């Protein structure tokens, strides 16, 4: 199960009162309504708030727990400034909420207040200065957004912006792996490791499984003619067992994608593989790139998990994006930016630190270090 919430359903005794509060009072538009049964309000690109009558809920789901106390659920609406928190709490009061709490600074660095809707469901209105709090804000709410002379929101000026150089790579040595530019001379060595990999690793790539030396040589030669930076990964034993590309290089805007990843069995799911990805990200951002992308078939669950584990943020899915091997492909987009990189780099460094491994066993997961960052 992937980590997302599609519907948030609130069970209400008085659907008309709930509708007046959310639609007339807060000004939220109705996406779908069955009078007397349910009101649905779109609250995000892929998320809907559903107001459902108690009778309808109990008829389908089961009896509602009743008793004294606060309804044991809160919903959150994040904003960029404390002023917006106070304004929304005032709006809720004007809309008819009889239970609006005064906003307060929180010991974790935020500023939040609560109000209750007519059915008693609590809404938290919050400024959350952490990375996850920033990630849920709409683009025009970010602090860096400014207003032009026409009072339109625009991005910040970049007076010192200089397009970065092409991300050519010299040899890079880490603690668990090393990276070097791909050359024709790597072909036979790579074929030993990649020529007999699990055929499923080719499913989402543009090529069918390559299991013979001559076709593999043509494959490597083709990668060397692309307008990409092709990189060989060696493990700690010096064995060339991985291949990856820095591709779709956009000098003018400072963007580059990592892709065409092929990892041999001795490299997959290893510390060396994670370090290789960290070294490539460091290389890109040290050159001055602003954006580092990871794209994959939306159905490629292992690739999606790998992107998120490394700190790439999911940005959406391009539907019917490509035709690959005669199949329709939706493409999931992930990225990290130069704003994200200091936090992600710190997490990578902490995870790769010698003290994080005892007898080869990690003490803290990378996902946990990224969450703390």
Secondary structure, DSSP 4 states (H G I P E B T S, - for coil): --S---EEEEEES-HHHHHIIIIIIS-PPPSEEETTTEEEEEEETTEEEEEEEHHHHHHHT-PPP--SS--S-EEEEE-SSHHHHHHHHHHHHHHT-S-BPPPEE-TTS-EEEEEE-TT--EEEEEE--SHHHHHTS-GGGSTT-EE-TTS-EEPPP-TT--PPPP-----EE-SSEEEEE--GGGHHHHHHHHTTS-GGGGTTSSS----SHHHHHHHHHHHHHSSSEEEEEEETT--EEEEEEEEEEETTTTEEEEEEEEE-TTTTTSHHHHHHHHHHHHHHHHTT-SEEEEEEETT-HHHHHHHHHHTPEEEEEEEEEEEETTEEEEEEEEEEEHHHHHHHHHHHHHHHSGGGEETTEESS-HHHHHHH-
